[in-house]
């Protein structure tokens, strides 16, 4: 039973982390307003690390 509780806790944490990542990615995509382009989060990461304004 202890193993099942640990598994359930891990599943809940992974699910919550996935939702958090998707929410951040959605906000990044809305910020750029471009459907079908690269992920907004990926674009922000690229711009931050290269100083570039896009691809």
Buried (B, 14 or more C-beta within 10 A) or exposed (E): EEEEEEEEEEEEEEEEEEEEEEEBBEEBBEEBEEEEEBBBBEBBEBEEEEEEEEE
